[in-house]
Amino acid sequence: MIEYKTDSNNLIIDDKTITFSHSIRDVKEIQGILIVLLHNANSNATVDQPENNVYGVSSKGEVLWVLFDIVKTEAFGAGTVKTEDDYLVVIDAFGYHYKIDVVGRLLISKIGYW
């Protein structure tokens, strides 16, 4: 398990601090990678939330990937992240569920619920 702290838009791992452009809403660990979900703390409106707001970070504090690198959708903003087995499930504002292999950086499936 990776030990970390958060402070507003900072993720602190050991003596390394990563500063993100927006506040950290949630952090989960999957297969030795921290999944960081960012949000605009000043608004709950979907339109005000940042795009491309999920990051994969190593135990050494290195950003390994950004969500756009995997889903290949520019105007993508995640509302929720959760774990399912050893996968990350990202749910966007439209209700689509993206199942992601965080180590292989692969989109396993995309399911729409509309």
C-alpha positions in Angstrom: 0.0 0.0 0.0 1.3 3.4 -1.0 1.4 6.0 1.8 0.3 9.5 0.7 -1.3 12.7 1.9 -3.4 15.2 0.1 -3.7 18.9 0.7 -6.1 20.7 -1.6 -4.4 20.2 -5.0 -1.2 18.6 -3.7 -0.5 14.9 -3.5 2.4 14.1 -1.2 4.3 10.8 -1.4 7.3 10.6 0.9 9.2 13.9 0.3 7.8 14.4 -3.2 4.9 16.8 -3.8 2.9 16.8 -7.0 0.8 19.9 -7.6 -2.3 19.5 -9.8 -4.3 22.2 -11.6 -7.4 21.5 -9.5 -8.4 20.2 -6.1 -8.1 16.5 -5.4 -11.5 14.9 -4.9 -10.5 11.3 -4.4 -7.5 9.0 -4.5 -7.6 5.2 -4.9 -4.9 2.6 -5.2 -5.0 -0.1 -7.9 -2.2 -2.5 -8.6 0.4 -0.2 -7.0 -0.8 2.9 -8.9 -2.5 5.8 -7.2 -5.6 7.0 -9.1 -6.1 10.7 -8.6 -9.5 12.3 -9.4 -9.5 16.1 -9.7 -12.4 18.5 -9.4 -13.3 22.2 -9.2 -14.0 22.7 -5.5 -15.7 26.0 -6.2 -18.6 24.5 -8.2 -20.7 21.3 -8.3 -21.9 22.0 -11.8 -20.7 19.5 -14.4 -19.8 22.2 -16.9 -17.4 23.7 -14.4 -15.4 20.5 -13.8 -12.0 20.0 -15.3 -11.6 17.9 -18.4 -9.1 15.0 -18.5 -9.2 14.9 -14.7 -7.9 11.4 -13.8 -4.2 10.7 -13.3 -2.2 7.6 -12.6 0.7 8.2 -10.2 3.5 5.8 -9.2 4.7 5.1 -5.7 7.7 7.3 -6.5 5.4 10.3 -7.3 5.7 10.2 -11.1 2.7 10.9 -13.2 2.4 7.7 -15.4 -0.6 8.7 -17.4 -3.5 11.0 -17.8 -7.0 9.7 -18.7 -7.0 11.1 -22.2 -4.0 8.9 -23.0 -6.2 5.9 -22.5 -9.8 6.8 -23.5 -8.7 9.1 -26.4 -11.7 11.5 -25.8 -10.6 15.1 -25.6 -13.5 16.6 -23.7 -13.6 13.9 -21.1 -14.4 14.6 -17.5 -14.9 11.9 -14.9 -17.4 12.3 -12.2 -16.7 9.1 -10.3 -13.9 6.6 -10.1 -14.2 3.2 -8.5 -12.5 -0.2 -8.5 -13.7 -3.4 -9.9 -11.5 -6.4 -9.4 -8.1 -5.1 -10.5 -9.5 -2.5 -12.9 -10.5 1.1 -12.7 -14.0 2.1 -13.6 -14.4 5.7 -14.6 -17.9 7.1 -14.9 -18.4 10.3 -17.0 -21.1 12.9 -16.8 -23.2 11.1 -19.4 -23.2 7.9 -17.5 -20.7 6.0 -19.6 -18.6 3.5 -17.8 -15.0 3.0 -18.9 -13.2 0.0 -17.6 -9.4 0.5 -17.6 -6.4 -1.6 -17.0 -4.2 0.9 -15.2 -0.9 -1.0 -15.5 -1.3 -1.8 -19.2 -2.9 1.6 -19.9 -5.7 -0.1 -21.9 -9.4 0.6 -22.3 -11.0 -2.7 -21.6 -14.6 -1.7 -22.3 -16.9 1.3 -22.6 -20.6 0.8 -21.7 -23.3 3.4 -22.1 -26.3 3.5 -19.8 -28.4 6.0 -21.6 
